[in-house]
């Protein structure tokens, strides 16, 4: 990982966001990039959470945990960069996050993907 990499997201000018929400995303993406942090990843969600990532869907901790483990089946490393959080109004608890992830696959291929 680059020494200047950060998991801290920017905010649009003049926007306020609860610091706990911002800190949650910093921790979440650090955890996402740690292959052996399966339980910590699943702990980021409520026990009955609905989880959707591309075509993968699950409900509850056990299904999220299974999806998480599968996400590392062909990936040797990933590095998320959450670039900017867009709250739907100042102080809102609903938001959109834009970022990128660099994946290195176990077969040596690499991918750089944007996400919302």
C-alpha positions as CSV (number, residue, x, y, z in Angstrom):
1,X,0.0,0.0,0.0
2,X,1.3,3.5,-0.8
3,X,2.4,5.5,2.2
4,X,0.1,8.4,1.1
5,X,-3.0,6.3,0.7
6,X,-5.9,7.3,2.8
7,X,-9.4,5.9,3.6
8,X,-10.6,9.4,4.5
9,X,-13.3,10.7,2.1
10,X,-13.7,14.3,1.1
11,X,-17.0,16.1,1.4
12,X,-18.6,18.7,-1.0
13,X,-17.8,22.3,0.1
14,X,-20.2,23.6,2.8
15,X,-21.5,20.1,3.7
16,X,-21.6,18.8,7.2
17,X,-21.5,15.1,8.1
18,X,-21.5,13.4,11.4
19,X,-17.9,12.4,12.1
20,X,-19.0,9.0,13.2
21,X,-20.3,8.2,9.7
22,X,-17.1,9.3,8.1
23,X,-15.1,7.2,10.6
24,X,-17.3,4.2,9.9
25,X,-16.4,4.3,6.2
26,X,-12.7,4.7,7.0
27,X,-12.8,1.6,9.2
28,X,-15.1,-0.3,6.8
29,X,-12.8,0.1,3.8
30,X,-9.7,-0.7,5.8
31,X,-11.5,-3.9,6.9
32,X,-12.6,-4.6,3.3
33,X,-9.0,-4.6,2.2
34,X,-7.9,-7.0,4.9
35,X,-8.3,-10.6,3.7
36,X,-8.5,-12.3,7.2
37,X,-11.0,-9.7,8.7
38,X,-14.1,-11.8,7.8
39,X,-15.8,-11.4,11.1
40,X,-15.0,-7.7,11.5
41,X,-16.5,-7.2,8.0
42,X,-19.7,-9.0,8.9
43,X,-19.8,-7.1,12.2
44,X,-20.2,-3.8,10.1
45,X,-23.8,-4.9,9.4
46,X,-26.9,-5.4,11.6
47,X,-27.9,-9.0,12.2
48,X,-30.8,-8.8,9.7
49,X,-29.1,-6.5,7.1
50,X,-29.9,-6.8,3.4
51,X,-26.7,-6.9,1.5
52,X,-26.3,-6.3,-2.3
53,X,-23.0,-6.1,-4.1
54,X,-23.4,-6.3,-7.9
55,X,-25.1,-9.6,-8.5
56,X,-24.5,-11.0,-5.0
57,X,-27.3,-10.7,-2.5
58,X,-27.6,-11.9,1.0
59,X,-29.6,-11.3,4.2
60,X,-28.2,-11.5,7.7
61,X,-24.8,-12.0,9.1
62,X,-24.2,-15.6,7.9
63,X,-25.1,-14.8,4.3
64,X,-23.0,-11.7,4.4
65,X,-20.1,-13.6,5.8
66,X,-20.4,-16.3,3.1
67,X,-20.4,-13.6,0.4
68,X,-17.4,-11.9,2.0
69,X,-15.4,-15.1,2.0
70,X,-16.3,-15.7,-1.6
71,X,-15.1,-12.2,-2.5
72,X,-11.5,-13.3,-1.7
73,X,-11.7,-16.6,-3.6
74,X,-10.0,-15.2,-6.7
75,X,-8.5,-11.9,-5.3
76,X,-5.1,-11.7,-3.7
77,X,-5.3,-8.0,-2.7
78,X,-7.7,-5.0,-2.9
79,X,-7.2,-1.4,-2.1
80,X,-10.2,0.8,-1.8
81,X,-10.0,4.6,-2.0
82,X,-13.3,6.2,-0.9
83,X,-13.0,9.5,-2.7
84,X,-16.0,11.5,-1.7
85,X,-19.1,11.2,0.4
86,X,-22.2,13.1,-0.8
87,X,-24.8,13.5,2.0
88,X,-28.3,14.2,0.9
89,X,-28.3,17.5,2.8
90,X,-26.2,18.9,5.6
91,X,-26.3,16.6,8.6
92,X,-28.2,13.9,6.7
93,X,-27.8,10.2,7.5
94,X,-28.5,9.2,3.9
95,X,-25.6,9.5,1.5
96,X,-23.8,8.3,-1.6
97,X,-20.1,7.4,-1.6
98,X,-17.9,7.5,-4.7
99,X,-14.6,5.6,-4.8
100,X,-12.2,3.3,-6.6
101,X,-10.8,-0.1,-5.8
102,X,-7.7,-1.7,-7.3
103,X,-7.9,-5.5,-7.3
104,X,-5.1,-7.9,-7.9
105,X,-6.3,-11.3,-8.8
106,X,-4.6,-14.6,-7.9
107,X,-3.9,-15.2,-11.6
108,X,-1.9,-12.0,-11.7
109,X,-4.4,-9.8,-13.5
110,X,-5.3,-6.4,-12.1
111,X,-8.4,-4.3,-12.3
112,X,-9.1,-0.7,-11.3
113,X,-12.9,-0.2,-10.8
114,X,-15.0,2.8,-9.8
115,X,-17.9,2.3,-7.4
116,X,-20.9,4.2,-5.9
